[in-house]
């Protein structure tokens, strides 16, 4: 028992990262991804939110052409460990949660700003996040994002620009 106790305390931060609801897990995702200039995202917290086999994929436009990219969540998180010269602040402005037993999907609209006090977002994205609840709580299985394109605004469905949601 004495040997197991230190191990249990060492693992506590990983278990604490999983949340009791899908909405709380997604809110923690945006909070952990946000950071001030010269500071990395909270990669340890991000790691605790994703299942080990999770993926992150997305659609962006490069030079006016659509581009799809996918990676292991562990690679995505590794990239978040690097400090960046500018701030990165995620503000979730709309969310829809669908849940059945241990499965949930969250549709989340997020505005991103380099300066959190800026009136206008630098860009807006829509995200589809699939989660699974295990003994530690809700964990992300996959995250698919798509960045808003000029002339095709993402509907806020009752959300309000700049009005960040909580858990």
Secondary structure, DSSP 4 states (H G I P E B T S, - for coil): -HHHHHHHHHHHHHHHHSBSSHHHHHHHHHHHH-B-TT----HHHHHHHEEEEEEEEEEEEETTEEEEEEEEHHHHHHHHTS--SS-BEEEEEEEEEEEETTEEEEEEEEEEESSTT-SS-SEEEEEEEEEEEETTEEEEEEEEEEE-BTTBPPP-TT--TT-----
